[in-house]
Amino acid sequence: MSYLDNNRPVPLERKLLSPREVSVLTGISIPQLEKWRREGGGPRWARLGDRMVKYHVEDLRTWLEAHGGRL
């Protein structure tokens, strides 16, 4: 028996976003997000595996609010 219910939606606060999703939601370009990752700026992010980069919605929201934006 599985205890995971795959039909329940993930709460937005726990969702991980791709750089493309962040770009669409915020208007920040993907190259700008890449630059911030290289230089240690921008919203907090995580690397999953060798190549996958994700942003936690709550970290993105916190960063945006601190920099005059909203999600």
PyMOL Python script that loads the backbone (N, CA, C, O; Angstrom):
from pymol import cmd

cmd.read_pdbstr("""\
ATOM      1  N   MET A   1       0.845  -1.180   0.000  1.00  0.00           N
ATOM      2  CA  MET A   1       0.000   0.000   0.000  1.00  0.00           C
ATOM      3  C   MET A   1       0.892   1.245   0.000  1.00  0.00           C
ATOM      4  O   MET A   1       1.860   1.329   0.756  1.00  0.00           O
ATOM      5  N   SER A   2       0.558   2.186  -0.840  1.00  0.00           N
ATOM      6  CA  SER A   2       1.321   3.420  -0.932  1.00  0.00           C
ATOM      7  C   SER A   2       0.666   4.507  -0.082  1.00  0.00           C
ATOM      8  O   SER A   2      -0.557   4.642  -0.054  1.00  0.00           O
ATOM      9  N   TYR A   3       1.493   5.268   0.600  1.00  0.00           N
ATOM     10  CA  TYR A   3       0.988   6.371   1.418  1.00  0.00           C
ATOM     11  C   TYR A   3       1.046   7.698   0.674  1.00  0.00           C
ATOM     12  O   TYR A   3       0.637   8.731   1.203  1.00  0.00           O
ATOM     13  N   LEU A   4       1.552   7.668  -0.550  1.00  0.00           N
ATOM     14  CA  LEU A   4       1.621   8.891  -1.333  1.00  0.00           C
ATOM     15  C   LEU A   4       0.360   9.035  -2.161  1.00  0.00           C
ATOM     16  O   LEU A   4      -0.085   8.088  -2.810  1.00  0.00           O
ATOM     17  N   ASP A   5      -0.201  10.204  -2.133  1.00  0.00           N
ATOM     18  CA  ASP A   5      -1.378  10.485  -2.944  1.00  0.00           C
ATOM     19  C   ASP A   5      -0.940  11.392  -4.087  1.00  0.00           C
ATOM     20  O   ASP A   5      -0.822  12.605  -3.914  1.00  0.00           O
ATOM     21  N   ASN A   6      -0.702  10.811  -5.237  1.00  0.00           N
ATOM     22  CA  ASN A   6      -0.193  11.573  -6.376  1.00  0.00           C
ATOM     23  C   ASN A   6      -1.245  12.459  -7.021  1.00  0.00           C
ATOM     24  O   ASN A   6      -0.925  13.231  -7.925  1.00  0.00           O
ATOM     25  N   ASN A   7      -2.477  12.367  -6.582  1.00  0.00           N
ATOM     26  CA  ASN A   7      -3.536  13.186  -7.162  1.00  0.00           C
ATOM     27  C   ASN A   7      -3.722  14.514  -6.438  1.00  0.00           C
ATOM     28  O   ASN A   7      -4.423  15.398  -6.930  1.00  0.00           O
ATOM     29  N   ARG A   8      -3.101  14.655  -5.277  1.00  0.00           N
ATOM     30  CA  ARG A   8      -3.228  15.917  -4.544  1.00  0.00           C
ATOM     31  C   ARG A   8      -2.250  16.933  -5.106  1.00  0.00           C
ATOM     32  O   ARG A   8      -1.088  16.600  -5.340  1.00  0.00           O
ATOM     33  N   PRO A   9      -2.691  18.161  -5.326  1.00  0.00           N
ATOM     34  CA  PRO A   9      -1.768  19.176  -5.836  1.00  0.00           C
ATOM     35  C   PRO A   9      -0.734  19.553  -4.781  1.00  0.00           C
ATOM     36  O   PRO A   9      -1.010  19.528  -3.582  1.00  0.00           O
ATOM     37  N   VAL A  10       0.449  19.899  -5.245  1.00  0.00           N
ATOM     38  CA  VAL A  10       1.512  20.358  -4.353  1.00  0.00           C
ATOM     39  C   VAL A  10       1.207  21.799  -3.975  1.00  0.00           C
ATOM     40  O   VAL A  10       0.950  22.621  -4.854  1.00  0.00           O
ATOM     41  N   PRO A  11       1.230  22.126  -2.675  1.00  0.00           N
ATOM     42  CA  PRO A  11       1.002  23.524  -2.283  1.00  0.00           C
ATOM     43  C   PRO A  11       2.035  24.430  -2.955  1.00  0.00           C
ATOM     44  O   PRO A  11       3.205  24.063  -3.060  1.00  0.00           O
ATOM     45  N   LEU A  12       1.616  25.594  -3.404  1.00  0.00           N
ATOM     46  CA  LEU A  12       2.498  26.502  -4.126  1.00  0.00           C
ATOM     47  C   LEU A  12       3.768  26.808  -3.344  1.00  0.00           C
ATOM     48  O   LEU A  12       4.842  26.914  -3.937  1.00  0.00           O
ATOM     49  N   GLU A  13       3.668  26.953  -2.028  1.00  0.00           N
ATOM     50  CA  GLU A  13       4.829  27.296  -1.214  1.00  0.00           C
ATOM     51  C   GLU A  13       5.908  26.222  -1.276  1.00  0.00           C
ATOM     52  O   GLU A  13       7.076  26.516  -1.022  1.00  0.00           O
ATOM     53  N   ARG A  14       5.547  24.984  -1.608  1.00  0.00           N
ATOM     54  CA  ARG A  14       6.508  23.886  -1.645  1.00  0.00           C
ATOM     55  C   ARG A  14       6.954  23.551  -3.060  1.00  0.00           C
ATOM     56  O   ARG A  14       7.783  22.660  -3.247  1.00  0.00           O
ATOM     57  N   LYS A  15       6.431  24.236  -4.042  1.00  0.00           N
ATOM     58  CA  LYS A  15       6.731  23.933  -5.437  1.00  0.00           C
ATOM     59  C   LYS A  15       8.125  24.428  -5.816  1.00  0.00           C
ATOM     60  O   LYS A  15       8.588  25.466  -5.346  1.00  0.00           O
ATOM     61  N   LEU A  16       8.774  23.655  -6.676  1.00  0.00           N
ATOM     62  CA  LEU A  16      10.062  24.044  -7.239  1.00  0.00           C
ATOM     63  C   LEU A  16       9.837  24.511  -8.671  1.00  0.00           C
ATOM     64  O   LEU A  16       9.109  23.878  -9.436  1.00  0.00           O
ATOM     65  N   LEU A  17      10.466  25.619  -9.022  1.00  0.00           N
ATOM     66  CA  LEU A  17      10.286  26.213 -10.341  1.00  0.00           C
ATOM     67  C   LEU A  17      11.572  26.131 -11.150  1.00  0.00           C
ATOM     68  O   LEU A  17      12.667  26.265 -10.604  1.00  0.00           O
ATOM     69  N   SER A  18      11.436  25.914 -12.433  1.00  0.00           N
ATOM     70  CA  SER A  18      12.580  25.951 -13.343  1.00  0.00           C
ATOM     71  C   SER A  18      12.940  27.413 -13.621  1.00  0.00           C
ATOM     72  O   SER A  18      12.131  28.308 -13.376  1.00  0.00           O
ATOM     73  N   PRO A  19      14.152  27.658 -14.131  1.00  0.00           N
ATOM     74  CA  PRO A  19      14.491  29.033 -14.516  1.00  0.00           C
ATOM     75  C   PRO A  19      13.496  29.612 -15.526  1.00  0.00           C
ATOM     76  O   PRO A  19      13.174  30.798 -15.464  1.00  0.00           O
ATOM     77  N   ARG A  20      13.018  28.797 -16.438  1.00  0.00           N
ATOM     78  CA  ARG A  20      12.033  29.273 -17.425  1.00  0.00           C
ATOM     79  C   ARG A  20      10.741  29.711 -16.736  1.00  0.00           C
ATOM     80  O   ARG A  20      10.177  30.750 -17.079  1.00  0.00           O
ATOM     81  N   GLU A  21      10.270  28.922 -15.765  1.00  0.00           N
ATOM     82  CA  GLU A  21       9.054  29.289 -15.032  1.00  0.00           C
ATOM     83  C   GLU A  21       9.263  30.575 -14.243  1.00  0.00           C
ATOM     84  O   GLU A  21       8.379  31.429 -14.196  1.00  0.00           O
ATOM     85  N   VAL A  22      10.439  30.713 -13.620  1.00  0.00           N
ATOM     86  CA  VAL A  22      10.748  31.941 -12.878  1.00  0.00           C
ATOM     87  C   VAL A  22      10.740  33.129 -13.834  1.00  0.00           C
ATOM     88  O   VAL A  22      10.207  34.190 -13.509  1.00  0.00           O
ATOM     89  N   SER A  23      11.325  32.951 -14.999  1.00  0.00           N
ATOM     90  CA  SER A  23      11.370  34.021 -15.986  1.00  0.00           C
ATOM     91  C   SER A  23       9.968  34.446 -16.423  1.00  0.00           C
ATOM     92  O   SER A  23       9.676  35.638 -16.513  1.00  0.00           O
ATOM     93  N   VAL A  24       9.111  33.477 -16.689  1.00  0.00           N
ATOM     94  CA  VAL A  24       7.739  33.781 -17.112  1.00  0.00           C
ATOM     95  C   VAL A  24       6.976  34.499 -16.000  1.00  0.00           C
ATOM     96  O   VAL A  24       6.253  35.459 -16.264  1.00  0.00           O
ATOM     97  N   LEU A  25       7.134  34.040 -14.768  1.00  0.00           N
ATOM     98  CA  LEU A  25       6.395  34.622 -13.642  1.00  0.00           C
ATOM     99  C   LEU A  25       6.873  36.020 -13.263  1.00  0.00           C
ATOM    100  O   LEU A  25       6.074  36.863 -12.854  1.00  0.00           O
ATOM    101  N   THR A  26       8.179  36.267 -13.400  1.00  0.00           N
ATOM    102  CA  THR A  26       8.747  37.508 -12.886  1.00  0.00           C
ATOM    103  C   THR A  26       9.157  38.511 -13.954  1.00  0.00           C
ATOM    104  O   THR A  26       9.293  39.701 -13.673  1.00  0.00           O
ATOM    105  N   GLY A  27       9.354  38.035 -15.176  1.00  0.00           N
ATOM    106  CA  GLY A  27       9.873  38.911 -16.219  1.00  0.00           C
ATOM    107  C   GLY A  27      11.386  39.040 -16.194  1.00  0.00           C
ATOM    108  O   GLY A  27      11.949  39.792 -16.989  1.00  0.00           O
ATOM    109  N   ILE A  28      12.056  38.325 -15.299  1.00  0.00           N
ATOM    110  CA  ILE A  28      13.520  38.319 -15.235  1.00  0.00           C
ATOM    111  C   ILE A  28      14.013  37.347 -16.304  1.00  0.00           C
ATOM    112  O   ILE A  28      13.541  36.212 -16.371  1.00  0.00           O
ATOM    113  N   SER A  29      14.943  37.775 -17.126  1.00  0.00           N
ATOM    114  CA  SER A  29      15.400  36.922 -18.221  1.00  0.00           C
ATOM    115  C   SER A  29      16.202  35.723 -17.699  1.00  0.00           C
ATOM    116  O   SER A  29      16.812  35.779 -16.631  1.00  0.00           O
ATOM    117  N   ILE A  30      16.185  34.651 -18.472  1.00  0.00           N
ATOM    118  CA  ILE A  30      16.963  33.459 -18.117  1.00  0.00           C
ATOM    119  C   ILE A  30      18.458  33.787 -18.062  1.00  0.00           C
ATOM    120  O   ILE A  30      19.132  33.341 -17.134  1.00  0.00           O
ATOM    121  N   PRO A  31      19.010  34.557 -19.029  1.00  0.00           N
ATOM    122  CA  PRO A  31      20.428  34.925 -18.911  1.00  0.00           C
ATOM    123  C   PRO A  31      20.742  35.708 -17.630  1.00  0.00           C
ATOM    124  O   PRO A  31      21.815  35.537 -17.050  1.00  0.00           O
ATOM    125  N   GLN A  32      19.816  36.566 -17.186  1.00  0.00           N
ATOM    126  CA  GLN A  32      20.046  37.305 -15.937  1.00  0.00           C
ATOM    127  C   GLN A  32      20.065  36.350 -14.749  1.00  0.00           C
ATOM    128  O   GLN A  32      20.909  36.485 -13.863  1.00  0.00           O
ATOM    129  N   LEU A  33      19.139  35.383 -14.720  1.00  0.00           N
ATOM    130  CA  LEU A  33      19.137  34.385 -13.647  1.00  0.00           C
ATOM    131  C   LEU A  33      20.442  33.602 -13.647  1.00  0.00           C
ATOM    132  O   LEU A  33      20.999  33.336 -12.582  1.00  0.00           O
ATOM    133  N   GLU A  34      20.945  33.226 -14.837  1.00  0.00           N
ATOM    134  CA  GLU A  34      22.219  32.504 -14.950  1.00  0.00           C
ATOM    135  C   GLU A  34      23.371  33.353 -14.418  1.00  0.00           C
ATOM    136  O   GLU A  34      24.240  32.854 -13.704  1.00  0.00           O
ATOM    137  N   LYS A  35      23.370  34.633 -14.769  1.00  0.00           N
ATOM    138  CA  LYS A  35      24.426  35.545 -14.306  1.00  0.00           C
ATOM    139  C   LYS A  35      24.419  35.631 -12.784  1.00  0.00           C
ATOM    140  O   LYS A  35      25.472  35.552 -12.150  1.00  0.00           O
ATOM    141  N   TRP A  36      23.242  35.793 -12.200  1.00  0.00           N
ATOM    142  CA  TRP A  36      23.156  35.868 -10.747  1.00  0.00           C
ATOM    143  C   TRP A  36      23.651  34.581 -10.093  1.00  0.00           C
ATOM    144  O   TRP A  36      24.322  34.632  -9.063  1.00  0.00           O
ATOM    145  N   ARG A  37      23.327  33.426 -10.679  1.00  0.00           N
ATOM    146  CA  ARG A  37      23.810  32.158 -10.106  1.00  0.00           C
ATOM    147  C   ARG A  37      25.333  32.106 -10.138  1.00  0.00           C
ATOM    148  O   ARG A  37      25.957  31.687  -9.163  1.00  0.00           O
ATOM    149  N   ARG A  38      25.937  32.527 -11.246  1.00  0.00           N
ATOM    150  CA  ARG A  38      27.405  32.527 -11.364  1.00  0.00           C
ATOM    151  C   ARG A  38      28.046  33.479 -10.365  1.00  0.00           C
ATOM    152  O   ARG A  38      29.087  33.175  -9.784  1.00  0.00           O
ATOM    153  N   GLU A  39      27.415  34.634 -10.171  1.00  0.00           N
ATOM    154  CA  GLU A  39      28.011  35.685  -9.344  1.00  0.00           C
ATOM    155  C   GLU A  39      27.580  35.626  -7.882  1.00  0.00           C
ATOM    156  O   GLU A  39      28.059  36.412  -7.065  1.00  0.00           O
ATOM    157  N   GLY A  40      26.687  34.709  -7.549  1.00  0.00           N
ATOM    158  CA  GLY A  40      26.244  34.577  -6.162  1.00  0.00           C
ATOM    159  C   GLY A  40      25.137  35.537  -5.771  1.00  0.00           C
ATOM    160  O   GLY A  40      24.924  35.769  -4.581  1.00  0.00           O
ATOM    161  N   GLY A  41      24.429  36.098  -6.730  1.00  0.00           N
ATOM    162  CA  GLY A  41      23.327  37.002  -6.428  1.00  0.00           C
ATOM    163  C   GLY A  41      21.996  36.382  -6.796  1.00  0.00           C
ATOM    164  O   GLY A  41      21.908  35.192  -7.099  1.00  0.00           O
ATOM    165  N   GLY A  42      20.968  37.202  -6.764  1.00  0.00           N
ATOM    166  CA  GLY A  42      19.639  36.742  -7.158  1.00  0.00           C
ATOM    167  C   GLY A  42      18.982  35.862  -6.118  1.00  0.00           C
ATOM    168  O   GLY A  42      19.497  35.695  -5.013  1.00  0.00           O
ATOM    169  N   PRO A  43      17.838  35.301  -6.480  1.00  0.00           N
ATOM    170  CA  PRO A  43      17.112  34.443  -5.533  1.00  0.00           C
ATOM    171  C   PRO A  43      17.864  33.138  -5.277  1.00  0.00           C
ATOM    172  O   PRO A  43      18.619  32.658  -6.122  1.00  0.00           O
ATOM    173  N   ARG A  44      17.638  32.583  -4.097  1.00  0.00           N
ATOM    174  CA  ARG A  44      18.256  31.308  -3.729  1.00  0.00           C
ATOM    175  C   ARG A  44      17.798  30.220  -4.696  1.00  0.00           C
ATOM    176  O   ARG A  44      16.645  30.211  -5.125  1.00  0.00           O
ATOM    177  N   TRP A  45      18.698  29.306  -5.036  1.00  0.00           N
ATOM    178  CA  TRP A  45      18.390  28.246  -5.981  1.00  0.00           C
ATOM    179  C   TRP A  45      19.070  26.968  -5.528  1.00  0.00           C
ATOM    180  O   TRP A  45      19.907  26.979  -4.626  1.00  0.00           O
ATOM    181  N   ALA A  46      18.700  25.870  -6.164  1.00  0.00           N
ATOM    182  CA  ALA A  46      19.289  24.567  -5.835  1.00  0.00           C
ATOM    183  C   ALA A  46      19.590  23.824  -7.127  1.00  0.00           C
ATOM    184  O   ALA A  46      18.869  23.951  -8.116  1.00  0.00           O
ATOM    185  N   ARG A  47      20.665  23.049  -7.101  1.00  0.00           N
ATOM    186  CA  ARG A  47      20.994  22.200  -8.235  1.00  0.00           C
ATOM    187  C   ARG A  47      20.556  20.783  -7.890  1.00  0.00           C
ATOM    188  O   ARG A  47      20.950  20.232  -6.863  1.00  0.00           O
ATOM    189  N   LEU A  48      19.742  20.204  -8.756  1.00  0.00           N
ATOM    190  CA  LEU A  48      19.280  18.835  -8.587  1.00  0.00           C
ATOM    191  C   LEU A  48      19.975  17.993  -9.648  1.00  0.00           C
ATOM    192  O   LEU A  48      19.746  18.179 -10.843  1.00  0.00           O
ATOM    193  N   GLY A  49      20.810  17.081  -9.217  1.00  0.00           N
ATOM    194  CA  GLY A  49      21.584  16.302 -10.177  1.00  0.00           C
ATOM    195  C   GLY A  49      22.703  17.152 -10.750  1.00  0.00           C
ATOM    196  O   GLY A  49      23.146  18.116 -10.126  1.00  0.00           O
ATOM    197  N   ASP A  50      23.157  16.788 -11.941  1.00  0.00           N
ATOM    198  CA  ASP A  50      24.279  17.500 -12.557  1.00  0.00           C
ATOM    199  C   ASP A  50      23.885  18.806 -13.229  1.00  0.00           C
ATOM    200  O   ASP A  50      24.677  19.747 -13.272  1.00  0.00           O
ATOM    201  N   ARG A  51      22.663  18.869 -13.754  1.00  0.00           N
ATOM    202  CA  ARG A  51      22.322  20.010 -14.598  1.00  0.00           C
ATOM    203  C   ARG A  51      21.049  20.754 -14.222  1.00  0.00           C
ATOM    204  O   ARG A  51      20.870  21.902 -14.628  1.00  0.00           O
ATOM    205  N   MET A  52      20.179  20.140 -13.473  1.00  0.00           N
ATOM    206  CA  MET A  52      18.869  20.739 -13.217  1.00  0.00           C
ATOM    207  C   MET A  52      18.945  21.800 -12.115  1.00  0.00           C
ATOM    208  O   MET A  52      19.420  21.534 -11.011  1.00  0.00           O
ATOM    209  N   VAL A  53      18.476  22.991 -12.432  1.00  0.00           N
ATOM    210  CA  VAL A  53      18.427  24.110 -11.485  1.00  0.00           C
ATOM    211  C   VAL A  53      16.967  24.379 -11.162  1.00  0.00           C
ATOM    212  O   VAL A  53      16.121  24.428 -12.055  1.00  0.00           O
ATOM    213  N   LYS A  54      16.678  24.554  -9.870  1.00  0.00           N
ATOM    214  CA  LYS A  54      15.305  24.838  -9.441  1.00  0.00           C
ATOM    215  C   LYS A  54      15.315  25.962  -8.411  1.00  0.00           C
ATOM    216  O   LYS A  54      16.293  26.174  -7.694  1.00  0.00           O
ATOM    217  N   TYR A  55      14.199  26.669  -8.367  1.00  0.00           N
ATOM    218  CA  TYR A  55      13.980  27.735  -7.393  1.00  0.00           C
ATOM    219  C   TYR A  55      12.767  27.364  -6.555  1.00  0.00           C
ATOM    220  O   TYR A  55      11.727  26.986  -7.095  1.00  0.00           O
ATOM    221  N   HIS A  56      12.895  27.470  -5.245  1.00  0.00           N
ATOM    222  CA  HIS A  56      11.781  27.210  -4.339  1.00  0.00           C
ATOM    223  C   HIS A  56      10.888  28.450  -4.344  1.00  0.00           C
ATOM    224  O   HIS A  56      11.384  29.569  -4.204  1.00  0.00           O
ATOM    225  N   VAL A  57       9.608  28.266  -4.500  1.00  0.00           N
ATOM    226  CA  VAL A  57       8.676  29.395  -4.612  1.00  0.00           C
ATOM    227  C   VAL A  57       8.806  30.355  -3.433  1.00  0.00           C
ATOM    228  O   VAL A  57       8.840  31.570  -3.627  1.00  0.00           O
ATOM    229  N   GLU A  58       8.879  29.832  -2.232  1.00  0.00           N
ATOM    230  CA  GLU A  58       8.936  30.715  -1.061  1.00  0.00           C
ATOM    231  C   GLU A  58      10.234  31.521  -1.033  1.00  0.00           C
ATOM    232  O   GLU A  58      10.220  32.690  -0.647  1.00  0.00           O
ATOM    233  N   ASP A  59      11.364  30.913  -1.439  1.00  0.00           N
ATOM    234  CA  ASP A  59      12.627  31.656  -1.526  1.00  0.00           C
ATOM    235  C   ASP A  59      12.536  32.749  -2.581  1.00  0.00           C
ATOM    236  O   ASP A  59      13.026  33.859  -2.373  1.00  0.00           O
ATOM    237  N   LEU A  60      11.916  32.441  -3.706  1.00  0.00           N
ATOM    238  CA  LEU A  60      11.741  33.431  -4.769  1.00  0.00           C
ATOM    239  C   LEU A  60      10.870  34.584  -4.283  1.00  0.00           C
ATOM    240  O   LEU A  60      11.190  35.750  -4.516  1.00  0.00           O
ATOM    241  N   ARG A  61       9.778  34.262  -3.616  1.00  0.00           N
ATOM    242  CA  ARG A  61       8.872  35.292  -3.089  1.00  0.00           C
ATOM    243  C   ARG A  61       9.606  36.195  -2.091  1.00  0.00           C
ATOM    244  O   ARG A  61       9.477  37.418  -2.145  1.00  0.00           O
ATOM    245  N   THR A  62      10.366  35.594  -1.192  1.00  0.00           N
ATOM    246  CA  THR A  62      11.114  36.363  -0.190  1.00  0.00           C
ATOM    247  C   THR A  62      12.111  37.300  -0.864  1.00  0.00           C
ATOM    248  O   THR A  62      12.217  38.470  -0.497  1.00  0.00           O
ATOM    249  N   TRP A  63      12.834  36.787  -1.844  1.00  0.00           N
ATOM    250  CA  TRP A  63      13.821  37.599  -2.550  1.00  0.00           C
ATOM    251  C   TRP A  63      13.147  38.750  -3.290  1.00  0.00           C
ATOM    252  O   TRP A  63      13.612  39.889  -3.238  1.00  0.00           O
ATOM    253  N   LEU A  64      12.054  38.447  -3.973  1.00  0.00           N
ATOM    254  CA  LEU A  64      11.347  39.496  -4.711  1.00  0.00           C
ATOM    255  C   LEU A  64      10.846  40.595  -3.784  1.00  0.00           C
ATOM    256  O   LEU A  64      10.981  41.779  -4.092  1.00  0.00           O
ATOM    257  N   GLU A  65      10.271  40.209  -2.654  1.00  0.00           N
ATOM    258  CA  GLU A  65       9.763  41.206  -1.706  1.00  0.00           C
ATOM    259  C   GLU A  65      10.888  42.079  -1.167  1.00  0.00           C
ATOM    260  O   GLU A  65      10.695  43.274  -0.946  1.00  0.00           O
ATOM    261  N   ALA A  66      12.058  41.490  -0.955  1.00  0.00           N
ATOM    262  CA  ALA A  66      13.206  42.250  -0.454  1.00  0.00           C
ATOM    263  C   ALA A  66      13.758  43.205  -1.515  1.00  0.00           C
ATOM    264  O   ALA A  66      14.468  44.156  -1.191  1.00  0.00           O
ATOM    265  N   HIS A  67      13.429  42.948  -2.774  1.00  0.00           N
ATOM    266  CA  HIS A  67      13.944  43.769  -3.869  1.00  0.00           C
ATOM    267  C   HIS A  67      12.841  44.531  -4.598  1.00  0.00           C
ATOM    268  O   HIS A  67      13.001  44.916  -5.757  1.00  0.00           O
ATOM    269  N   GLY A  68      11.731  44.744  -3.916  1.00  0.00           N
ATOM    270  CA  GLY A  68      10.670  45.591  -4.451  1.00  0.00           C
ATOM    271  C   GLY A  68       9.742  44.948  -5.460  1.00  0.00           C
ATOM    272  O   GLY A  68       9.013  45.648  -6.162  1.00  0.00           O
ATOM    273  N   GLY A  69       9.755  43.628  -5.546  1.00  0.00           N
ATOM    274  CA  GLY A  69       8.865  42.947  -6.487  1.00  0.00           C
ATOM    275  C   GLY A  69       7.861  42.079  -5.758  1.00  0.00           C
ATOM    276  O   GLY A  69       7.868  41.996  -4.530  1.00  0.00           O
ATOM    277  N   ARG A  70       6.994  41.432  -6.530  1.00  0.00           N
ATOM    278  CA  ARG A  70       5.980  40.536  -5.960  1.00  0.00           C
ATOM    279  C   ARG A  70       5.818  39.327  -6.857  1.00  0.00           C
ATOM    280  O   ARG A  70       6.088  39.363  -8.058  1.00  0.00           O
ATOM    281  N   LEU A  71       5.368  38.257  -6.228  1.00  0.00           N
ATOM    282  CA  LEU A  71       5.026  37.049  -6.985  1.00  0.00           C
ATOM    283  C   LEU A  71       3.577  36.751  -6.764  1.00  0.00           C
ATOM    284  O   LEU A  71       3.058  35.774  -7.304  1.00  0.00           O
TER     285      LEU A  71
END
""", "prot")
cmd.dss("prot")
cmd.show_as("cartoon", "prot")
cmd.util.cbc("prot")
cmd.orient("prot")
